[in-house]
Amino acid sequence: MSAPGPRPVRRIVDWVLGLTLIGVGIVGGFVPILQGWVFILAGLAVLSSHSRWARAILDRLKGYGRKLRTKVSERRNRD
């Protein structure tokens, strides 16, 4: 039987990186220099391969982004 590969280590690194990015994003919401939402989205993207809740939140935000993009393009075409 072979030893497990880097998968457990990768999972731990992804969780630490994802939660760190989300934490920086939350702090960035209060600090005017940082764009917090960018870090939150990046953290959710990293965690989405390991967590159902992160995938669900990311998918919901993607849906909002698609709706917003559609509304903006409809307005541009109207004007």
Contacts in CASP RR format, 6 or more apart in sequence:
PFRMAT RR
TARGET T0000
AUTHOR 0000-0000-0000
METHOD contacts of the structure
MODEL  1
MSAPGPRPVRRIVDWVLGLTLIGVGIVGGFVPILQGWVFILAGLAVLSSH
SRWARAILDRLKGYGRKLRTKVSERRNRD
11 50 0 8 1.000
14 46 0 8 1.000
14 47 0 8 1.000
14 49 0 8 1.000
14 50 0 8 1.000
15 47 0 8 1.000
15 50 0 8 1.000
17 43 0 8 1.000
17 46 0 8 1.000
18 42 0 8 1.000
18 43 0 8 1.000
18 44 0 8 1.000
18 46 0 8 1.000
18 47 0 8 1.000
19 43 0 8 1.000
19 47 0 8 1.000
21 39 0 8 1.000
21 40 0 8 1.000
21 42 0 8 1.000
21 43 0 8 1.000
21 46 0 8 1.000
22 39 0 8 1.000
22 40 0 8 1.000
22 43 0 8 1.000
22 44 0 8 1.000
22 47 0 8 1.000
23 39 0 8 1.000
23 40 0 8 1.000
24 34 0 8 1.000
24 36 0 8 1.000
24 39 0 8 1.000
25 34 0 8 1.000
25 36 0 8 1.000
25 37 0 8 1.000
25 38 0 8 1.000
25 39 0 8 1.000
25 40 0 8 1.000
26 36 0 8 1.000
26 40 0 8 1.000
27 34 0 8 1.000
27 36 0 8 1.000
28 34 0 8 1.000
28 35 0 8 1.000
28 36 0 8 1.000
28 39 0 8 1.000
29 36 0 8 1.000
29 37 0 8 1.000
41 58 0 8 1.000
41 61 0 8 1.000
43 54 0 8 1.000
44 54 0 8 1.000
44 57 0 8 1.000
44 58 0 8 1.000
44 61 0 8 1.000
45 58 0 8 1.000
47 54 0 8 1.000
48 54 0 8 1.000
48 55 0 8 1.000
48 58 0 8 1.000
49 55 0 8 1.000
END
